[in-house]
């Protein structure tokens, strides 16, 4: 199962997210759940960088992705980063609704 943990601040801002595990929906290379989660998360990180100039701290490995949003961004930049990451969460929740046996999202403050 793919486990997604979204860490939020007390003000509800996304501070970081971690994605780990494998969906095991289909054979490697044919797993649409894994491909969808990967495309959505990497696409969101790329959008954050391309559209805001912010480079999050990234850790990657086999079946593992961790993204940490830098602290103390200017207000306008912070809002843009948050909007892009909230969009990512909505896309991942859409995948979870259809394939909940293979992907689980949890939130932590």
SULZIWO-V462268 format. One line per field, one symbol per residue. phi: phi as a letter, one per 40 degrees, with the letter a starting at -180 (. if undefined). A space follows every 50 residues. Layout:
phi = ???
This chain:
phi = .cbbbbbbcccgcccaabbagbcfcacdgbcccccccccccccccccdcc cbgcbccbbbacgaabbbcccfcddccdccccccccccccccccccdcbd cbabbbbbb
